[in-house]
Amino acid sequence: MLNAQQSKISLLTNKTVLITGAAKGIGRGIAIEMAREGADVVIADVDEEESQKTLRLIRDLERSCLAVPTDVRDIEQNNRLVDRVLETFGKIDILVNNAGINTPGVDRILEISPENFDFVLSTNFRGHLFLSQRVAREMIERNIKGSLLFTSSSHARVISTRPAYSASKAAIETLVREAALELAAYGIRVNAVAPGWIAIRDEQERSNHFIPLGYKGAPEDIAHAMVFLASEKASYITGQTLTVDGGFSIAHTHYWRLLGMLPDSSSKKGVE
């Protein structure tokens, strides 16, 4: 009789997954969780040292892993990345467009520079669009009914006071719907996960009173959502963004006032 471990069916067995920004943080969490679910993993990141750490963690799980230094802003690097994956594994079943940055320095409407704006949009949006285009073409050529995934953010809808970052994530969610509609005819699904406040630096204290559930999420929380959307369990889901944020994006001033964390707007207290 099979025990619980033996009877567990891995969700991504025999799948090859390419993950950008997988050297650390949320990307590392996604890579490790997908490896646990049976996938062979390709790490694409500019941080070669941290990429090697992720690679070793995945090989400890007895999964095949490849690390390819890649700057997603560079279309030629993206094409070389895809070529390398195909040479090694022969296919790509799942692409996770996770690489992303926030604005270096000041990011306000009145202060942001064209250079900083372009840096964020080319990393968070443009690079992923053209990498997805190349991978989708390879999936179609090989008749692979694959999955394209993106890391968005709750700030695609909740103002962050960093307009370049927020705009890049809002653009991602629109791209997800556009691509899902176009690629549905080929059986390729396109979805996104929108993280909220995630503890990506091994914080021991994760409590946060600005999140309705009361604490920051972990990279594993995003990884579990990504695994689900990549798997056959989500075979009828496309064009969607799954928000994983502990309720952060649905809270508002009325909620915080109800909890006594803001002054009652009907009283004069605090306005004199």
Buried (B, 14 or more C-beta within 10 A) or exposed (E): EEEEEEEEEBBBEEBBBBBBBBBBBBBBBBBBBBBBBBBBBBBBBBBEEBBEBBBEBBEEEEBBBBBBBBBBBBBEBBEBBBEBBBEEBEBBBBBBBBBBBBBEEEBEEEEBBEEBBEBBBBBBBBBBBBBBEBBBEBBBEEEBBBBBBBBBBBBBBBEBEBBBBBBBBBBBBEBBBEBBEEBEEBBBBBBBBBBBBBBBEEEEEBEBEEBBEEBBBBBBBBBBBBBBBBBEEBEEBBBBBBBBBBEBBEBEEEEBBEEEEEEEEEEEEEEE
